[in-house]
Amino acid sequence: MSSRTSRDVLGRGLRVLGHAIRTEPRLFTIGTIGSSLFGLLIIANSYVVGWVIGHVVVPAFATHRVGTAQLSLVAAIFLGISGLRVASIFGRRLGAGYMQFRLQARYRSAVTRRYLALPPAWHQRHATGSLLSNANSDVEAAWVPIAPLPFAVGTIVMLIAALISLFATDWVLALVGATLFPSLFGLNLVYSRRMSPRQIRAQRTRAKVSAVAHESFDGALVVKTMGREADESRRFAVFVDELRDSLIAVGRLRGLFDPLMDMLPSLGTLAVLLLGAWRLETGAIGVADLVSVAFLFTVLAFPVRAIGWVVAELPRSVAGWDRVQAVLGAEGDLAYGEGALPGSGPAELRFDRVTFRYAEGPAVLHDVSFTVPAGRTVALVGATGSGKSTIASLAVRLVDPESGTVGVDGVKLPDLSLAALAGATALVPQIPFVFDDTVRGNIALDRPGIDDDAVRAALALAQADRFVDGLPAGLDTAVGERGTSLSGGQRQRLTLARALAGKPRLLVLDDATSAVDPRVEAAILGALRGSDAEASILVVAYRRATIALADEVVYLERGRVLATGTHAELMATQDGYRELVTAYEKAEKQ
C-alpha cells in the first residue's frame, strides 16, 4: 500500500472516530477522564516510588531502622493511589465499553432498517451472506477501535504530563523522553501503514466466507441429495484458507510490533540509568529523582500500546465503515405518499398501460392493461416467463413500473402511505416463508387486533384449521426454521392464513396453492370467494379447476395481454390458451 493511501486510511479512520465521539460524547468523556486519571496516577505512582526509595528505603539502610509512622504513611499513599487507579480503570472501561456496544447496536439496527426499506430488486443484486456480514462483522469492525480509544487519548495526556514532569526533574533525562515518545508514535505510524492492507483484505475475506457459508447451509438439501458434500467442503475450504492466511499475516505483523513496543521503553530505561548515574555523581539529581524517572519509563510500554491498538485497527475500521455506509447510502427506495383508500370492503385493482423491466435488462411487461373488479376473482394465466409474478409484485408495489400506472380504487399506489398500502393489500408468494415461531406467532406477527379468534378464522378460510388442531400443541406448536416440521402444502396454507388474518381488501396469490391437493385448493378458493373474505382476488393459476373458479381470466404471452374473458370463452377463442391449459392438465395427470 502506498504512503498516500496509508495517510488516506489514517485520515478516514480518524474521521470515523470523530463521528463516534460526536455520536456518544458523554460516554467518550467518561472513558477519557478515567483513562487520563489512570495515566496521571502512573506518573504520580512513579514519583511516590522514587520518594519512598530516596527518603525511606535509603535512610533505613543507613540507620538500620525504619519508623512505624513512615511505613504507615507509605502504605496509606500506595493504598490511596491503588484505590484511585481502580476507580479510573472502571470509568475508562465503562465509558469505552458502553460507547462501543451502543454504537454497534445503533448501526446494526440502522443497517437492518435499511435492508427492510430497500426494495426486493436491490436485495436480488446482493448475496445474503454478504448482507449478513454487513450487519454483523462489518458493524463490529467499524467500531473495534472504540474500546482502546479513551485509553489512547488518556495515554497522550499522560505522555504530555510525563514530559513536563521530566523537564521539571532534569533536562538531560527529559531529552530521553523527548526522543523516545516521538519514536513510539513513529513506530505506531509505520505499523498502521503496514497493517492497513492486511486488515482490509481480512475484512473482505470475512464477507466472502460468510456468503459461501450461508449459500452452503441454505442449499444443504441440494448438496446432500446430489452427493456434493465433499465438493462443497472443498469450495468452502478455499475461502476459509484465504481468511486463515489473511489473519496469520495480521498476527505475524502484530507479533513483530509488540516486542518492539516493549523494547523502546526498555531502551529508554537503560538510557535513563546510564545518564542518571552520571547526573547523580555530579549532584544534579538525587536518588529519588533517578528512581522516579527510571520507574516511569518501565511502566510506559503498556499504556502506549493503546495508541498502537487504535492505529492498528483503523484500516479494519475504515473497511467495515465503508461496507456499512454502502448499505446505509444505497439508493432505490420506493417513495410513499400520504394517501389512504376511500371506503371499505373489496378494492378494485387497475393496471393501465404498464411496462416494466429489471435493471438494464429487456422489458418483461409491455403495455399491460387489465382490471380486477371489486369483489371479483381474476386469474392470470400464461407460460413460464410471461410476466405473471412480476404483475403480482407490481400489484402490491414491491416494484414500480417503468411506465404506466397501477392503482387501487382509483388511487395510484405511489400516492398511498406505506401503512395504507400494507393494510389494503396482501401477497402470498410462490415460495412460502415460515418463521421459526409458533403457528400463532406466524399468523398474528404481533399485529394489533389479531387475536386467537381472528387467527382461527384465517386458518379456517385457508383450510388449515384441521391440520393445526392435529398438531401437538395446536396454535402453540413451534414449526421450526422455515417451517421444517410442516409439509409444503401446510406451509402454503399457513402463509395464506397469515395474509388473510390482516383482512386485506386485495389479495394477490402468486401460485400460492401449488403444493396443495386440488380438492383442498378448490375449497380454499371457494371460501375466499365467499362473503367472509371481503377481498378482491388476483390469482396466478395453472390448474384448470382453479382457473374455472375465476370470474375472469387474463391471458399473458411474452409480457403482453393477449386476451381477457371467462375460462370458457378463452378456451373457445384462444388456441394458445387452450394448448397451455391442456398441457398443464396432462402434466398433472401424468
C-alpha positions in Angstrom: 0.0 0.0 0.0 1.4 3.4 -1.0 2.2 6.1 1.6 -0.5 8.3 0.2 -3.1 5.5 0.6 -1.9 4.8 4.1 -2.3 8.5 5.0 -5.8 8.4 3.5 -6.7 5.4 5.5 -5.4 7.0 8.7 -7.3 10.3 7.9 -10.5 8.5 7.2 -10.1 6.3 10.2 -9.7 9.4 12.4 -12.9 10.9 10.8 -14.8 7.7 11.7 -13.6 8.0 15.3 -14.6 11.7 15.3 -18.1 10.6 14.2 -18.2 8.1 17.0 -17.2 10.8 19.5 -19.9 13.2 18.3 -22.4 10.4 18.5 -21.6 9.4 22.1 -19.9 12.4 23.6 -20.9 11.7 27.2 -19.6 8.1 27.2 -16.4 9.2 25.5 -15.9 11.9 28.1 -16.4 9.4 31.0 -13.9 7.0 29.4 -11.3 9.7 28.6 -11.5 11.2 32.1 -11.0 7.7 33.6 -8.1 7.0 31.3 -6.4 10.4 31.8 -6.7 9.9 35.6 -5.1 6.5 35.2 -2.2 7.9 33.2 -1.6 10.7 35.7 -1.7 8.2 38.6 1.0 6.2 36.8 3.2 9.3 36.9 2.3 10.0 40.5 3.0 6.5 41.4 6.4 6.7 39.8 7.3 9.8 41.9 5.9 8.2 45.0 8.1 5.2 44.4 11.1 7.5 44.0 10.2 9.4 47.1 9.9 6.2 49.1 13.2 4.8 47.8 15.0 8.1 48.4 13.5 9.2 51.7 12.5 5.9 53.4 14.5 2.9 52.0 17.9 4.5 51.6 17.9 6.2 55.1 16.6 2.9 56.5 19.7 1.1 55.1 21.9 3.8 56.6 20.3 3.7 60.1 19.2 0.1 60.1 15.8 1.2 61.3 12.5 2.5 59.9 9.7 4.3 61.7 6.2 2.9 62.0 4.8 6.2 61.1 6.8 6.3 57.9 5.6 2.8 57.0 2.0 3.7 57.7 2.3 6.8 55.6 3.8 4.8 52.7 1.1 2.2 53.0 -1.7 4.8 53.0 -0.3 6.6 50.0 0.0 3.3 47.9 -3.4 2.2 49.0 -4.9 5.6 48.1 -3.3 5.5 44.6 -4.4 1.9 44.1 -8.0 2.9 45.0 -8.0 5.8 42.6 -6.5 3.6 39.9 -9.3 1.0 40.4 -11.8 3.8 40.0 -10.1 5.2 36.9 -9.9 1.8 35.3 -13.6 1.3 36.0 -14.5 4.6 34.5 -12.3 4.0 31.4 -13.7 0.6 30.7 -17.3 1.6 31.5 -17.2 4.5 29.1 -15.3 2.7 26.3 -17.4 -0.5 26.6 -20.8 1.2 26.7 -19.7 3.5 23.8 -18.6 0.6 21.6 -21.6 -1.6 22.3 -24.1 1.3 21.9 -22.6 2.2 18.5 -22.7 -1.4 17.4 -26.3 -1.7 18.4 -27.2 1.6 16.8 -25.6 0.7 13.4 -26.8 -2.9 13.4 -30.3 -1.5 13.8 -29.7 1.1 11.2 -28.4 -1.5 8.7 -31.4 -3.8 9.4 -33.9 -0.9 9.0 -32.2 0.0 5.7 -32.5 -3.6 4.5 -36.2 -3.6 5.2 -36.7 -0.3 3.5 -34.9 -1.3 0.3 -36.9 -3.0 -2.5 -36.6 -6.6 -3.4 -34.7 -5.7 -6.6 -31.9 -4.3 -4.5 -31.7 -7.5 -2.4 -31.6 -9.6 -5.5 -28.3 -8.0 -6.5 -26.6 -8.8 -3.3 -25.7 -12.2 -1.7 -27.5 -12.9 1.5 -24.2 -13.9 3.2 -22.6 -10.5 2.3 -25.7 -8.7 3.8 -25.3 -10.7 7.0 -21.7 -9.8 7.1 -22.6 -6.1 6.7 -25.0 -6.2 9.7 -22.6 -8.2 11.9 -18.9 -8.3 11.3 -18.7 -5.1 9.3 -20.5 -3.1 12.0 -18.3 -4.8 14.6 -15.2 -3.9 12.6 -16.2 -0.3 12.2 -16.2 0.2 16.0 -13.3 -2.0 17.0 -11.0 1.0 17.8 -13.6 2.4 20.2 -12.6 0.1 23.0 -9.0 1.4 23.3 -9.8 4.9 22.1 -10.3 6.6 25.5 -7.2 4.7 26.8 -5.2 6.1 23.9 -6.4 9.7 24.5 -5.6 9.3 28.2 -2.2 8.0 27.2 -1.5 11.1 25.2 -2.4 13.2 28.2 -0.1 11.0 30.3 2.8 11.4 27.8 2.5 15.2 27.8 2.3 15.3 31.6 5.3 12.9 31.8 7.4 15.1 29.5 6.6 18.2 31.6 7.5 16.3 34.8 10.7 15.1 33.3 11.8 18.6 32.4 10.8 19.7 35.8 13.1 17.0 37.3 16.1 17.1 35.0 16.5 18.4 31.4 19.1 15.7 30.5 16.8 12.9 31.4 13.9 14.8 29.8 15.8 14.6 26.5 15.5 10.8 26.6 11.7 11.1 26.9 11.7 13.8 24.1 13.5 11.2 21.9 11.5 8.2 23.0 8.0 9.5 22.8 8.2 10.6 19.1 9.8 7.2 18.3 6.8 5.4 19.8 4.4 7.5 17.7 6.6 6.9 14.6 6.6 3.1 15.3 2.8 3.2 15.6 2.5 5.1 12.3 4.7 2.6 10.4 2.7 -0.2 12.0 -0.5 1.3 10.7 0.8 1.6 7.2 2.0 -2.0 7.2 -1.2 -3.3 8.8 -3.7 -1.4 6.5 -3.7 -3.7 3.5 -3.7 -6.8 5.7 -6.7 -5.7 7.7 -8.7 -4.6 4.7 -8.0 -7.9 2.9 -9.1 -9.9 6.0 -12.3 -7.9 6.3 -13.2 -8.5 2.7 -12.4 -12.2 3.0 -14.7 -12.5 6.1 -17.6 -11.4 3.9 -16.7 -14.0 1.3 -16.6 -16.7 3.9 -20.0 -15.6 5.3 -21.6 -15.6 1.8 -20.3 -19.0 0.8 -21.2 -20.5 4.2 -24.8 -19.1 4.0 -25.2 -20.4 0.5 -24.0 -23.9 1.5 -26.3 -24.0 4.6 -29.3 -22.7 2.6 -28.7 -25.3 -0.1 -28.0 -28.1 2.2 -30.8 -30.3 0.8 -29.5 -30.0 -2.7 -25.9 -30.6 -1.6 -26.8 -33.8 0.2 -29.2 -35.2 -2.4 -26.7 -34.6 -5.1 -23.9 -36.1 -3.1 -21.8 -32.9 -3.4 -20.7 -32.7 0.3 -17.0 -33.2 -0.5 -17.1 -30.7 -3.4 -18.9 -28.1 -1.3 -16.5 -28.6 1.6 -13.5 -28.0 -0.8 -15.2 -24.9 -2.2 -15.7 -23.6 1.3 -12.1 -24.5 2.3 -10.7 -22.3 -0.4 -12.2 -19.2 1.2 -11.5 -20.4 4.8 -7.8 -20.9 3.9 -7.7 -17.5 2.4 -9.2 -16.0 5.5 -6.7 -18.0 7.6 -3.8 -16.7 5.6 -5.1 -13.1 5.9 -5.4 -13.4 9.7 -2.0 -15.1 10.0 -0.5 -12.1 8.1 -2.2 -9.8 10.6 -1.0 -11.8 13.5 2.6 -12.0 12.2 2.9 -8.3 11.9 1.3 -7.8 15.3 3.7 -10.3 16.8 6.6 -8.2 15.5 5.1 -4.9 16.7 4.5 -5.9 20.3 8.2 -6.8 21.1 9.3 -3.5 19.5 6.8 -1.6 21.7 8.3 -3.4 24.7 11.9 -2.8 23.6 11.7 1.0 23.2 10.7 1.8 26.8 13.3 -0.7 28.0 16.0 1.1 26.0 14.7 4.4 27.5 15.0 2.9 31.0 18.6 1.9 30.2 19.5 5.3 28.8 18.0 6.9 31.9 20.0 4.7 34.2 23.3 5.5 32.4 22.7 9.2 32.2 21.1 9.2 35.6 24.2 7.7 37.2 26.3 10.4 35.7 23.9 13.1 36.8 23.7 11.6 40.3 27.6 11.7 40.6 27.6 15.4 39.6 24.9 16.1 42.2 22.4 17.4 39.6 19.7 15.0 40.8 19.1 12.8 43.8 18.4 9.2 44.2 14.6 9.8 44.4 14.6 11.7 41.1 16.6 8.9 39.3 14.3 6.1 40.7 11.2 8.1 39.8 12.3 8.6 36.2 13.6 5.1 35.7 10.4 3.6 37.1 8.3 5.9 34.9 10.0 4.5 31.8 9.5 0.9 32.9 5.7 1.4 33.1 5.2 3.3 29.9 5.1 0.3 27.5 1.6 -0.9 28.3 -0.3 2.4 28.2 1.5 3.5 25.0 0.3 0.3 23.3 -3.2 1.7 23.4 -2.2 4.2 20.8 -0.9 1.3 18.6 -4.1 -0.6 19.2 -6.2 2.3 17.9 -3.9 3.0 14.9 -3.7 -0.7 14.0 -7.4 -1.2 13.9 -8.1 1.9 11.8 -7.8 0.1 8.5 -10.2 -2.6 9.6 -12.5 0.1 10.9 -12.4 2.0 7.6 -13.1 -1.2 5.6 -16.1 -2.0 7.9 -17.4 1.6 7.8 -17.2 1.7 4.0 -19.2 -1.5 3.7 -21.8 -0.3 6.3 -22.1 3.1 4.5 -22.6 1.3 1.2 -25.8 -0.2 2.7 -27.0 2.9 4.5 -26.4 5.0 1.4 -28.0 2.6 -1.0 -30.5 4.1 -3.4 -33.7 2.7 -4.9 -36.2 3.4 -2.2 -39.9 3.5 -3.1 -41.2 6.9 -2.1 -44.6 6.7 -0.5 -47.3 9.3 -0.4 -49.7 10.1 2.5 -53.0 9.0 0.9 -55.4 6.4 2.1 -58.0 4.3 0.2 -61.6 5.5 0.3 -64.4 3.4 1.6 -64.1 -0.2 2.8 -64.7 -3.7 1.5 -63.2 -5.3 -1.6 -61.0 -3.0 -3.7 -60.6 -2.6 -7.4 -57.1 -3.1 -8.9 -56.3 -1.5 -12.3 -53.3 -1.8 -14.5 -53.1 0.9 -17.1 -50.5 0.5 -19.9 -47.8 -0.8 -17.6 -44.3 -1.5 -18.9 -41.6 -2.9 -16.7 -38.0 -4.1 -16.9 -35.5 -5.4 -14.3 -32.4 -3.1 -14.1 -30.9 -2.7 -17.5 -32.5 -5.9 -19.0 -35.1 -6.2 -21.6 -38.7 -5.3 -20.9 -40.7 -8.1 -19.3 -44.1 -6.4 -19.5 -45.3 -4.4 -22.5 -48.2 -2.1 -22.2 -50.2 -4.3 -19.8 -53.8 -3.2 -19.0 -56.5 -5.1 -17.1 -58.8 -4.7 -14.2 -59.7 -6.8 -11.1 -63.2 -5.5 -10.3 -64.1 -5.1 -6.6 -65.1 -8.3 -5.0 -64.2 -10.4 -8.1 -61.6 -13.1 -8.8 -59.3 -12.7 -11.7 -56.8 -15.4 -12.8 -53.5 -14.7 -14.5 -52.6 -17.5 -16.9 -49.5 -17.7 -19.1 -46.5 -19.8 -19.8 -43.3 -19.6 -17.7 -41.6 -16.2 -18.1 -44.7 -14.5 -19.4 -44.6 -11.9 -16.5 -47.2 -13.3 -14.0 -45.0 -13.0 -10.9 -43.9 -9.5 -12.0 -47.5 -8.4 -12.2 -48.1 -9.9 -8.7 -45.2 -7.8 -7.4 -46.4 -4.7 -9.1 -49.9 -5.2 -7.7 -48.6 -4.8 -4.1 -45.9 -2.4 -5.0 -42.8 -4.4 -4.4 -41.6 -2.7 -7.5 -42.7 0.3 -9.6 -43.4 0.2 -13.4 -41.2 1.9 -15.9 -44.2 3.5 -17.4 -48.0 3.3 -16.9 -49.8 3.2 -13.6 -51.1 0.7 -11.1 -54.0 1.8 -8.9 -56.3 0.6 -6.2 -59.8 2.1 -6.0 -58.7 4.9 -8.3 -55.7 5.8 -6.2 -52.2 5.3 -7.7 -50.1 3.1 -5.5 -47.2 5.6 -5.1 -49.8 8.1 -3.6 -50.7 5.7 -0.8 -48.9 5.7 2.5 -47.0 2.6 3.5 -49.5 1.8 6.2 -52.4 2.3 3.9 -50.9 0.0 1.2 -49.9 -2.7 3.7 -53.3 -2.6 5.3 -55.2 -2.9 2.0 -53.1 -5.4 0.0 -51.5 -8.8 0.7 -49.3 -11.0 -1.4 -48.9 -14.7 -0.9 -45.8 -15.7 -2.9 -44.9 -18.8 -4.7 -42.4 -19.9 -2.1 -43.9 -19.8 1.4 -41.8 -18.4 4.2 -42.4 -19.6 7.7 -40.7 -18.1 10.7 -39.1 -20.1 13.5 -42.0 -19.5 15.8 -45.3 -21.0 16.8 -48.3 -21.3 14.5 -50.0 -18.4 16.3 -46.8 -16.2 16.0 -46.5 -16.9 12.3 -50.1 -15.8 11.6 -50.5 -12.9 14.0 -47.0 -11.4 13.6 -47.8 -9.3 16.7 -50.2 -7.2 14.6 -52.7 -5.3 16.7 -56.3 -6.6 16.6 -55.4 -10.2 15.6 -56.4 -12.3 18.5 -56.9 -16.1 18.6 -60.4 -15.8 17.1 -59.0 -13.9 14.1 -56.2 -16.5 13.8 -58.7 -19.4 13.8 -60.9 -17.6 11.3 -58.0 -17.1 9.0 -56.9 -20.7 9.4 -60.4 -21.9 8.5 -60.5 -19.8 5.3 -57.1 -21.2 4.3 -58.4 -24.8 5.0 -55.6 -25.1 7.6 -57.6 -25.4 10.8 -57.8 -29.2 10.8 -54.1 -29.9 10.4 -53.3 -27.2 13.0 -55.7 -28.7 15.5 -53.9 -32.0 15.0 -50.5 -30.6 15.9 -49.1 -31.5 19.3 -49.7 -28.0 20.9 -52.2 -26.6 18.4 -51.6 -22.9 17.9 -48.7 -23.0 20.3 -46.8 -25.6 18.2 -43.3 -24.4 17.2 -42.9 -25.1 13.5 -39.1 -24.9 13.3 -36.8 -22.9 11.0 -38.6 -22.2 7.7 -41.4 -24.5 8.9 -39.3 -27.6 8.6 -41.8 -29.6 10.6 -44.6 -28.9 8.1 -45.3 -30.2 4.6 -45.1 -27.9 1.6 -48.9 -27.7 1.4 -49.2 -26.9 5.1 -46.6 -24.1 4.8 -48.6 -22.6 1.9 -51.8 -22.7 3.8 -50.1 -21.2 6.9 -48.8 -18.3 4.8 -52.2 -17.8 3.2 -53.8 -17.7 6.7 -51.2 -15.1 7.7 -52.3 -12.8 4.8 -56.0 -13.4 5.4 -55.6 -12.6 9.2 -55.0 -8.9 8.2 -58.3 -8.8 6.3 -56.8 -7.3 3.1 -59.1 -5.6 0.5 -57.0 -7.0 -2.3 -55.4 -10.5 -2.1 -52.7 -11.5 -4.6 -51.9 -15.2 -4.8 -48.8 -16.0 -6.8 -49.3 -19.7 -7.4 -49.7 -19.8 -3.7 -51.5 -23.2 -3.6 -49.4 -25.2 -6.0 -48.4 -27.7 -3.3 -51.9 -28.2 -2.1 -54.2 -31.1 -3.1 -56.6 -29.9 -5.9 -59.7 -30.6 -3.7 -58.2 -28.5 -0.9 -57.3 -25.8 -3.4 -60.8 -25.7 -4.7 -62.2 -25.4 -1.1 -59.7 -22.6 -0.4 -60.7 -20.6 -3.5 -64.4 -21.3 -2.8 -64.1 -19.9 0.7 -62.2 -16.9 -0.5 -64.9 -16.1 -3.0 -67.4 -16.1 -0.1 -68.6 -13.1 1.8 -66.3 -13.8 4.8 -63.2 -13.0 2.8 -64.3 -9.5 1.7 -61.4 -9.2 -0.7 -60.8 -8.9 -4.5 -58.5 -11.7 -5.6 -55.8 -11.8 -8.3 -54.5 -15.3 -8.6 -51.7 -16.7 -10.7 -53.2 -20.1 -11.7 -52.2 -23.2 -13.7 -54.8 -25.8 -12.9 -58.0 -25.9 -14.9 -60.1 -26.3 -11.8 -58.6 -23.2 -10.2 -58.9 -21.2 -13.4 -62.5 -22.2 -13.8 -63.4 -20.7 -10.4 -62.2 -17.2 -11.5 -64.8 -14.7 -12.7 -62.4 -13.6 -15.4 -59.1 -14.7 -16.9 -56.2 -12.6 -18.2 -54.1 -14.5 -20.7 -50.5 -13.4 -21.0 -47.8 -14.3 -23.5 -44.3 -12.8 -23.5 -45.3 -10.0 -21.2 -48.4 -8.9 -23.2 -52.1 -9.3 -22.5 -53.3 -11.3 -25.5 -56.9 -11.8 -24.3 -59.3 -11.4 -21.3 -62.6 -13.2 -20.7 -64.0 -16.2 -18.9 -62.2 -19.5 -19.0 -64.9 -20.9 -21.3 -64.6 -18.0 -23.7 -60.8 -18.2 -23.9 -60.9 -22.0 -24.4 -63.1 -21.4 -27.4 -61.3 -18.5 -28.9 -57.6 -18.7 -28.0 -55.6 -21.7 -29.4 -52.5 -20.8 -27.3 -54.5 -20.6 -24.1 -56.3 -23.9 -24.8 -53.0 -25.6 -25.5 -51.4 -24.2 -22.4 -54.2 -25.2 -20.0 -54.5 -28.6 -21.6 -50.7 -29.1 -21.3 -50.9 -28.3 -17.6 -53.8 -30.7 -17.2 -52.0 -33.5 -19.0 -48.8 -32.9 -17.0 -50.7 -33.2 -13.7 -52.4 -36.4 -14.7 -49.1 -37.9 -15.7 
